Amino acid sequence: MIEERKVTSEEAVLIGIITQHQTEEKTNEYLDELEFLTVTAGGVAVKRFIQRLDSPNPKTFIGTGKLDEVKAYIDTHNIETAIFDDELSSGQLRNIEKVLNCKILDRTNLILDIFASRAQTSYARTQVELAQCQYLLPRLTRLWTHLERQKGGIGLRGPGETEIETDRRIIREKIVLLKEKLKVIDKQMAVQRKNRGKLVRVALVGYTNVGKSTLMNVISKSDVFAENKLFATLDTTVRKVVIKNIPFLLTDTVGFIRKLPTQLVESFKSTLDEVREADLLLHVVDISHPSFEDHIASVNKILDEIKSSDKPVIMVFNKIDAYEPEVIEADDLVTEKTEIHYTLDEWRKTWMSKSGDNCLFISALNKENLDEFKEKVFEEIKKIHITRFPYNDFLYDEYNEED
């Protein structure tokens, strides 16, 4: 009889720092996100280590005393992995590995690993592989630490350097090949976009795991993969949608995240072309997340980087079914009312009121307020459509008469 093997998640400790530029509250938010990333990658975070520093230690990221504390915990509990919340240099990686003697990952490496596991198409896999090679190139020295045990002497001079240089050359050549491959695919995708004609293009943008794919499925009646994990969608999906009498193209794009690795922004430029060429952006926000305002700022920053911040935008606040404001008890005379206590109606009266009708509150999962959403999208697409096809004005008149 075959004995069933019990599948266990890889245990990891998370490590972050509080600096003069990053408060304790912000550090905890980042570590919450890092924990979600760890779960998405197939691991489980068992403990967090936080240290207050003026700036990261250039040699070991955290102080030597804190590093010894981490080592003691790892040795005692047989932990396999230590994950740092910021990108580590090759020197930091090498020094930390010498002390902890376990697998060391930083935030960038973890995100790249998730992207690698999520990429489905040849295009997405090529983009991720390019980003991984670009990340790996300056960090190759840590792969050859076993050579440090060689003390030199006859026949033992310089083998490590030779192997490293050989690997660097191989990776550089691979980067060139991957870039060439992406250029070919980019041309194919540009032709595809051109062949779509002059239909109005609408792109779903937003932070990762805010419900873009769920909204895509509801509006387009399609079956795009959606899951309550980070980066469930990597491959751009385009669907033709018709609201009332106007057809348009709806695109689901990769989600953004704070501290998004520059290698990924670079390699996913073509995917982001769908955003650049869109006529209208639907900025989807998870209003149930306590840091949704930071998420909005992160997305706006990336939109600005890819020169898409001047496009018409409808703010779509999703997951209203999961939103629960903190309640102040009647006899509580100490607690001051802040944003965490706002109801949805109170949120509407804040800075959101400046957006006017371009600010919607929906639940894609429970299909709440979708009629209002469709009506608003229709009105915005209609404006663009009339500009592009002025000879189709009679269609709208006929439609309105039927109403």
N, C-alpha and C positions, 0 to 999 in steps of 0.2 A: 504494500500500500504506500503510495507517494505521500509524504508528509508535506502539508501546505506551509509555505514560507510566509511569515508575517512581514508585510511591507511597512517599514518605518521611515519617517521623514528624517532628513539630515538635520541634526541639531546644530545651532549656531548661536554665537553671542554677538550682540550689536554694540558698536562703539562710536560715540559721538563726542563733540566738545562744545562748550559754551565759551564764546569769545566776546570781545567788545563789539563785534559786528553781528553777533548771533545770540539772542537772549535764550534763557533757559526754556521759556515757553516755545520759542521757535525750534530749538534743538529737539524737544520732545515731539513736536509735530513732524519734523523730518524723520525721527526714529520710528514714529507710528507708520509713516509711509514706507520706510525701509523694511519694517516688519511685514507689511503687506506685500512688498516686493519679494521678500524672502519666502513667504507662503506661496506666492505665484510661481516662484522658481522651484518649489517642491521641498522647501525646508521648513523648519520651525524655530522661532527665536525663543531661547530659554532664559536669557538674561541680558540686561542692558548695562553698559558701563559708560558713565558720563564724567568728563573732567572739565573744570573751569581753567582756561588758559588765555593769556593775552593773544596768542596766535599759535597755530599748529607747530609742534616740534618738528624742525626740518629733517631730523634723523629718524624719529619713530612716531611722528604724528601726535601721540600722547606722551606724557612724561614717563620716565623710566620706572618710577614707583607704581604708577597706575598700570603700566605694562606688566610688571611683576604680579600685580593683583589679578590681572586678566589671566596670566599664565597659571597661577595657583588654581583658579577656578576651572580652567580648561583641563588641567592635569587631574584634578580631583573628580571631575564629572565626565571625563573622556569625551570632551567636545571635539568635533571634527573641523569646525569652520569658525573663523572670526571675520565679521563683515564690518568694514569701516564706512561711515556715512559720507565721506568725501573722497575725491580721487587721490590716490597715493602715487608718489613718484617711484621710479625704479629703485632708488636708494632706500626710501622708506619701506617699500615692500621687502627688499632684501634684509634690512635690519630687523624688521618685525618678525619675519620668518625665522631668523636665527634664534630669537628669544622664545616665541610661542611654539615653534615646531609643529604647525598645523596648516591647513589650507587658509590662505589669506585672500579675501576679496574686498574690493572697494565698491562704492555705489555704481560707478561706471561699468565695471566688470559684471556686476549682478544684472544690470539692465541689459547689457549686451547678451548675456546668457539667456535671459527671458526672450529677447528678440529672436535669438537663434532657435529656440524651441518653438516659437509661435509662427515663424515664417513658413508659409505654405507654398507660395509660388516660386519659380526660378528667379524672378525679379527681386522679390523680397529677400530670398536667401543670399543672392549676390550682394545686395545692399548691406546686409548684416555682416557677411563675410569680409567685405571691404572695411567696414567700421572696426571689426575685430582685429584685422591686420594692422590698421592704423594705430589702434590702441596698443597692440602687442609690440610693435617695432621698437619703441624706446625702452621697453621693459624686458628685453631678451636676456639680459645678464642674469636675471634671477633664475632662469631655467638651467643654468650651468653651475650652480653653487657646489655641486659635488666635486668640481675640479679644484676648489679652494683647498682641499685636503692634500693636494700634490705640492710638495715642498720645493720642487725644482730639481735641477741636476741634469746629468747627461740624458738626453732623449726625452726629457720631461718639460722642456721650456716651451711655453706659449701654445699648448694644445687648446686651452679654453678660448683664447682669443681667436684662434683660427676657426673653431667651430662656431663661435658667435658671429664672426664676420660672414661665414658661409651662410648661416641662417638669415642674417640681415639681408644679404643679397637675394636669397630665395624669396623672402617676404616682400622686398621692394619690387622684384619682378612680378610677384603675384598681384601686388597692388596695381601695377601698370596694366596687367591682363584684365583684372576685375573692372578697372575704370573703362577700358576699351569695350568690355562686354556690356557695361551699363550704357555706354554711348550708343551702341547698336540698339539696345532695348529702348532707350530714350527716344531714338528716331522713330521706332515702331509705334511707341505710345503717342508721340506727337502727331503721327499720321492718323492714329485712331481718334485723337481729340479733334483733328481737323475734319475727319469724315463724319463727325457727329453733327455737322452742319451748324446752323446758327441758333440752335435751341438754347434757351436760357439755362445757365448752369448754376446750380445751388450746391454749396459745400457745407457739410456738417463739420464744425471744428469744435475743439474743447479739450479740457483736461482728460487724462485717461480715466476710464471707468465712471463716466458721468451719464452713460446711457445713450450714446450716439447710435450704436448699432441697433438697440431696441427700438429707438425712434425711427430709424431707417426701415426696419421690418414692418412697423405699424403703418407708416406712410406709403411705402412702396409695395406692401403686401408681398414681400420677398422673405427669404430665409437666410439672412446674413448671420454668421456666427456671433453670438453674444453670450457673455459670461461675466459673473461678478468677480473678475480678476483684472489686474492691470495689464494693459496692452493685449486685450483679447483680439483686437483687430490690427493687423499690420498691413495687409494687402488692401489697396484702394479698391472700393466697390462702387460701380456706377449703375444706377437704375433709372429707366425712363418712368416718370410719374406724370399723371394727369390729375389736376385739381380743377373741377368744373369743366371748362372747355379749353384749358391751356396745358399743353404738354411741356415738360422741362426735364432736365437731367439732375438727379440727386446723387451726390458723391459722399461716401463715408470714408473719412481719412483717419490716419494713425493719430492716437491721442498724444497730447503733450504732457510733460511732467516737469516739476522743478528740478534744477540741476541736470537738465537733459544733456547727455554727453555730446560734445561738439562733433565727435566723429559721426554720430548718428544724424545730426542735423545736416552735415555735409553729404553723407551717403544717401540720405532720403530726400535730397533736393528735388528729384524728379517726382516723387510722390507728392511733395508739397506744391508742385506745379499745378496740380488740380485745384489747389486753394488759390494760387496766383491768378489762374485763368477763370475763376468763378465770378459770376455777376453779382451773387448775393451770398453772404455767409450767415449760417445759423449757428450762433455761438451757444452751445449747450453747456449748462452749468448744473452741477449737483448741489442744489440749495440745502440739502440735508447735511452736507459736509461742513463741519465747523470752520474750515479754512477756505470756504468757497471764494471769498474775495481775493485771497492770495492766488488761487487757481486762475481767476479771471485775469489778474495782473500778469501771471506767467504766460498765459496764452496770448495776451495782447503784446507782450514783449517779443515772442517768437513771430507773431504776425507782422510786427514792425520790422524784424530782422529779414523776413522774406518779402518785404515791401508789399504787404497786403492789408495794412492797417487803415487805408483810406476807402475800403470797399463798404457798401451798404451792409449793415449788420442788424439782425434781429436777435436779441438776447432771449434765450429760451431756458427758463429756470425749471429744471426737471426734478423728479422725485419728491414732489410736494406731499405724496402719500407717506413718505418717511420722515418728513420734517416735524420735529417736536421742539418747540421753544422751552427753555427753562422757565419754571413757574416760581414766582416769589410769593411765599405764604402771606396771608393777610396780617399776621402778627409779627412779621419780620420787618423791623424798623431799621435794620442795619444795611442789608443788601441794596446796592444801587442798581437801578435798571440799566442794562447795557444791551448790546446787539444780540447776545445769546437769549435774551428774554423777548425779542421781537416776534410778533405774530407775522404771518404772511402779509396781512393788510398793512401792518406797520412798516414792513420792509418796502412795500410798494411806495410809501410816502418818503422814503429816504432818497439817496442819490439816484435810485432806480426811476424815480418820477421824471427825471430829466430825459429819459429815453421815450417817455410818452407811450404811444401804442406799440413801440418796438420792444416792449418788455413783456414777455408772456410767462405764465406759471402753469405747468402741466405735469402730468404723470404719464409717461409713455407706457409704463408697465400696466397701469390700471386704465389707460385710455381716458384720463380726465382732461377736460378742456381742449380736446383735440379739434373740435369744430372751430373754436376761436383761433387755434393755431393755424389750421388750414385756411381760414378766411384771411388771416393776416399775410400768410405766405402768398396766397392768391393775389392779394392787392399789390404786394411788392413786385411779384413776377409780372403782373399785368402792366405796371408802369414801364418795366424794362422791355416787355414784349411790344408795347405800343410804339416805343421809340425805335425798336428794331424792325417792326413790321407795321408801319403806319396804315398800310392798305387793308389791314385786318380789323380796323375799328368797328366795322359793321357787325363783326362777330359778338363783340361785347354788348352792342346795342340790342341785338337779337336776344342775347342771353338775359339781359336785364328786363326786356319786355316779357320774356317767359316767366321771370320771377314775379 
